[in-house]
Amino acid sequence: MKGKNFENLWVTVAILIAGLLAASSCEKNNPEENDEDLVRNLPRLEVSILGSISHSTYTKDQSGAVSFNRFPATVTEFKQVRDQIGGEPHGAVALQLMAYEMYRRNRDRGEECIQLNNTVNNVTSATSRLKELFGDDAYYARPYQIAAFLKGATWDNGYSPSRPYTVEVIVSEQHPYGYSDDYQNDMVFLHVLTQGKPSGLELLYVLKTMRPGEPGEGKYFIVQNSPGLYSQVREISFSTPFQGLD
């Protein structure tokens, strides 16, 4: 009987250990776990949006900018920022860069934010390319990809942007607004400025939509396409290594 009891004890212990390991795994994979711990020692996230870009009427030379002191650390913070700037076209551009940088740091949190700021069709194409940009392949990897779209960041200064971080956006001269039958609203074509590309800018398509299954529910601008954001920026100078972003 003693031997049987001892065996039962080991079975119980094994079950308890398995349960603890499973709980630990779930905690690591849940992007909303431990939000307070993630932000406890960080400065208060401050975001400001400047300029006006029409939601429905193409107006040449319109521009806007978004400045922030650090990137969101959690999905909750990302949603708070979206409430502040997501109702404007250039706000969606800044949110896209934030979501991509968050993806570099944590795949689960980043992908959830990408889903909040993109049409359903754009999520998979974006994340598949980001895996290359933020992977281990020395040829494809660009951990400084998002830094290259921030004001003051250049390839020869290791993409060290000015602070507070600033995203500068202008309406596209080549692409007047166009109505989308699929999304039943106007598509706004914007350029985000960068010194990481020879052109000095990259194109994004943003819009508001009430289309079922899409995020935003007509309240926030979301990104329909942004291939320029994940095409490789110029490689940094070896003499000025990338120092990272806060």
C-alpha positions as semicolon CSV with decimal commas, in nm:
position;residue;x (nm);y (nm);z (nm)
1;M;0,000;0,000;0,000
2;K;0,287;0,233;0,082
3;G;0,431;0,182;-0,264
4;K;0,095;0,255;-0,426
5;N;0,049;0,571;-0,218
6;F;0,398;0,687;-0,313
7;E;0,317;0,630;-0,678
8;N;-0,009;0,826;-0,646
9;L;0,182;1,110;-0,482
10;W;0,420;1,135;-0,776
11;V;0,128;1,136;-1,018
12;T;-0,029;1,425;-0,825
13;V;0,299;1,618;-0,824
14;A;0,342;1,563;-1,198
15;I;-0,009;1,696;-1,265
16;L;0,055;2,003;-1,053
17;I;0,383;2,078;-1,232
18;A;0,218;2,037;-1,573
19;G;-0,056;2,276;-1,468
20;L;0,193;2,536;-1,350
21;L;0,390;2,512;-1,674
22;A;0,074;2,548;-1,882
23;A;-0,034;2,852;-1,681
24;S;0,310;3,006;-1,722
25;S;0,297;2,948;-2,098
26;C;-0,046;3,109;-2,125
27;E;0,075;3,408;-1,928
28;K;0,368;3,462;-2,161
29;N;0,152;3,435;-2,470
30;N;-0,121;3,669;-2,347
31;P;-0,031;4,019;-2,472
32;E;-0,253;4,184;-2,211
33;E;-0,095;4,012;-1,908
34;N;0,105;4,219;-1,660
35;D;0,033;4,557;-1,822
36;E;0,110;4,734;-1,495
37;D;0,449;4,566;-1,470
38;L;0,537;4,663;-1,827
39;V;0,466;5,034;-1,778
40;R;0,549;5,078;-1,409
41;N;0,895;5,225;-1,463
42;L;0,820;5,405;-1,789
43;P;0,744;5,776;-1,825
44;R;0,384;5,869;-1,895
45;L;0,312;5,820;-2,265
46;E;0,250;6,160;-2,424
47;V;0,126;6,202;-2,781
48;S;0,036;6,511;-2,981
49;I;-0,104;6,547;-3,332
50;L;-0,052;6,856;-3,547
51;G;-0,182;6,972;-3,883
52;S;-0,500;6,902;-4,072
53;I;-0,557;6,659;-4,359
54;S;-0,903;6,649;-4,516
55;H;-1,094;6,324;-4,476
56;S;-1,278;6,350;-4,806
57;T;-1,144;6,628;-5,030
58;Y;-0,800;6,608;-5,188
59;T;-0,609;6,926;-5,107
60;K;-0,257;6,966;-5,240
61;D;0,022;7,036;-4,989
62;Q;-0,175;6,941;-4,680
63;S;0,044;6,787;-4,414
64;G;0,043;6,669;-4,056
65;A;0,269;6,531;-3,788
66;V;0,248;6,314;-3,478
67;S;0,497;6,346;-3,191
68;F;0,537;6,111;-2,896
69;N;0,790;6,061;-2,617
70;R;0,799;5,680;-2,639
71;F;0,634;5,385;-2,810
72;P;0,332;5,215;-2,650
73;A;0,440;4,921;-2,434
74;T;0,107;4,737;-2,424
75;V;-0,204;4,684;-2,632
76;T;-0,396;4,892;-2,378
77;E;-0,161;5,186;-2,432
78;F;-0,190;5,142;-2,807
79;K;-0,569;5,165;-2,783
80;Q;-0,538;5,478;-2,570
81;V;-0,318;5,639;-2,835
82;R;-0,563;5,532;-3,105
83;D;-0,838;5,714;-2,916
84;Q;-0,624;6,028;-2,930
85;I;-0,504;6,025;-3,291
86;G;-0,678;5,744;-3,481
87;G;-0,959;5,968;-3,603
88;E;-0,717;6,151;-3,834
89;P;-0,547;6,015;-4,149
90;H;-0,194;6,093;-4,032
91;G;-0,279;5,941;-3,695
92;A;-0,326;5,604;-3,867
93;V;0,020;5,637;-4,022
94;A;0,183;5,697;-3,684
95;L;-0,013;5,411;-3,531
96;Q;0,111;5,181;-3,807
97;L;0,472;5,262;-3,722
98;M;0,400;5,211;-3,352
99;A;0,238;4,873;-3,417
100;Y;0,530;4,758;-3,633
101;E;0,786;4,858;-3,371
102;M;0,579;4,681;-3,105
103;Y;0,583;4,372;-3,327
104;R;0,963;4,385;-3,334
105;R;0,969;4,381;-2,955
106;N;0,691;4,130;-2,893
107;R;0,516;3,933;-3,168
108;D;0,189;3,876;-2,979
109;R;0,134;4,234;-2,867
110;G;0,251;4,372;-3,199
111;E;0,026;4,154;-3,411
112;E;-0,277;4,245;-3,202
113;C;-0,204;4,614;-3,259
114;I;-0,150;4,555;-3,632
115;Q;-0,493;4,391;-3,646
116;L;-0,645;4,697;-3,479
117;N;-0,495;4,938;-3,733
118;N;-0,522;4,749;-4,065
119;T;-0,782;4,608;-4,296
120;V;-0,810;4,233;-4,261
121;N;-0,647;4,178;-4,601
122;N;-0,337;4,378;-4,508
123;V;-0,247;4,199;-4,184
124;T;-0,096;3,880;-4,325
125;S;0,115;4,050;-4,591
126;A;0,251;4,292;-4,332
127;T;0,340;4,037;-4,065
128;S;0,502;3,798;-4,312
129;R;0,743;4,070;-4,423
130;L;0,803;4,194;-4,071
131;K;0,922;3,847;-3,974
132;E;1,201;3,890;-4,230
133;L;1,284;4,246;-4,126
134;F;1,302;4,154;-3,760
135;G;1,453;3,807;-3,807
136;D;1,807;3,672;-3,788
137;D;1,900;3,678;-4,157
138;A;2,189;3,925;-4,185
139;Y;2,091;4,019;-4,542
140;Y;1,721;4,090;-4,483
141;A;1,716;4,202;-4,118
142;R;1,655;4,569;-4,047
143;P;1,590;4,612;-3,672
144;Y;1,607;4,987;-3,734
145;Q;1,333;4,980;-4,000
146;I;1,082;5,187;-3,802
147;A;1,342;5,431;-3,672
148;A;1,411;5,526;-4,034
149;F;1,065;5,686;-4,058
150;L;1,119;5,917;-3,763
151;K;1,236;6,274;-3,801
152;G;1,611;6,318;-3,772
153;A;1,700;5,952;-3,834
154;T;1,947;5,886;-4,117
155;W;2,147;5,586;-4,229
156;D;2,475;5,754;-4,136
157;N;2,371;5,844;-3,779
158;G;2,256;5,488;-3,707
159;Y;1,892;5,594;-3,746
160;S;1,899;5,788;-3,421
161;P;1,587;6,006;-3,439
162;S;1,529;6,338;-3,272
163;R;1,322;6,343;-2,954
164;P;1,036;6,355;-2,904
165;Y;0,987;6,111;-3,189
166;T;0,805;6,273;-3,479
167;V;0,629;6,120;-3,781
168;E;0,580;6,364;-4,069
169;V;0,309;6,301;-4,329
170;I;0,198;6,479;-4,650
171;V;-0,081;6,408;-4,897
172;S;0,034;6,241;-5,218
173;E;0,058;6,466;-5,523
174;Q;0,043;6,166;-5,755
175;H;-0,263;6,002;-5,599
176;P;-0,578;6,212;-5,551
177;Y;-0,839;6,059;-5,322
178;G;-1,046;5,780;-5,472
179;Y;-1,368;5,612;-5,367
180;S;-1,342;5,244;-5,274
181;D;-1,643;5,032;-5,358
182;D;-1,512;4,753;-5,137
183;Y;-1,483;4,973;-4,828
184;Q;-1,757;5,223;-4,923
185;N;-1,557;5,533;-4,844
186;D;-1,282;5,756;-4,978
187;M;-0,928;5,622;-4,984
188;V;-0,672;5,878;-4,865
189;F;-0,323;5,848;-5,012
190;L;-0,044;5,975;-4,789
191;H;0,334;5,986;-4,789
192;V;0,538;5,943;-4,473
193;L;0,873;6,120;-4,488
194;T;1,193;5,922;-4,442
195;Q;1,566;5,962;-4,496
196;G;1,601;5,586;-4,521
197;K;1,487;5,571;-4,885
198;P;1,619;5,750;-5,196
199;S;1,271;5,889;-5,267
200;G;1,252;6,050;-4,923
201;L;0,898;5,923;-4,871
202;E;0,675;5,616;-4,880
203;L;0,308;5,574;-4,973
204;L;0,025;5,447;-4,752
205;Y;-0,347;5,408;-4,820
206;V;-0,577;5,487;-4,528
207;L;-0,954;5,509;-4,488
208;K;-1,249;5,480;-4,253
209;T;-1,492;5,198;-4,320
210;M;-1,805;5,039;-4,178
211;R;-1,740;4,719;-4,373
212;P;-1,831;4,419;-4,153
213;G;-1,532;4,244;-3,998
214;E;-1,297;4,541;-4,033
215;P;-1,155;4,727;-3,730
216;G;-1,230;5,090;-3,659
217;E;-1,607;5,067;-3,713
218;G;-1,602;5,393;-3,906
219;K;-1,456;5,583;-3,610
220;Y;-1,085;5,536;-3,679
221;F;-0,876;5,554;-3,994
222;I;-0,711;5,221;-4,072
223;V;-0,440;5,123;-4,319
224;Q;-0,542;4,943;-4,636
225;N;-0,191;4,913;-4,778
226;S;0,157;5,016;-4,665
227;P;0,420;4,818;-4,860
228;G;0,675;5,097;-4,839
229;L;0,694;5,066;-4,462
230;Y;0,828;4,712;-4,481
231;S;1,049;4,740;-4,788
232;Q;1,407;4,755;-4,665
233;V;1,553;5,092;-4,577
234;R;1,916;5,171;-4,649
235;E;2,159;4,975;-4,435
236;I;2,321;5,175;-4,158
237;S;2,685;5,273;-4,152
238;F;2,901;5,020;-3,967
239;S;3,059;5,305;-3,772
240;T;2,725;5,409;-3,620
241;P;2,541;5,104;-3,481
242;F;2,168;5,120;-3,409
243;Q;2,105;5,212;-3,047
244;G;1,738;5,114;-3,038
245;L;1,417;5,305;-2,963
246;D;1,241;5,373;-2,632
